[in-house]
């Protein structure tokens, strides 16, 4: 494998891989059941011990 082959592979399948990861993160973040968990986590810095 030379540099050109690796670069070509990264430009095609790397893009597909990163796009799939991006879609997975969006689905995880915007699913309805996660709202309570994220709201609780957002309030942690504001709580006084």
Buried (B, 14 or more C-beta within 10 A) or exposed (E): EEEEEEEEEEEEEEEEEEEEEEEEEEEEEEEEEEEEEEEEEEEEEEEEE
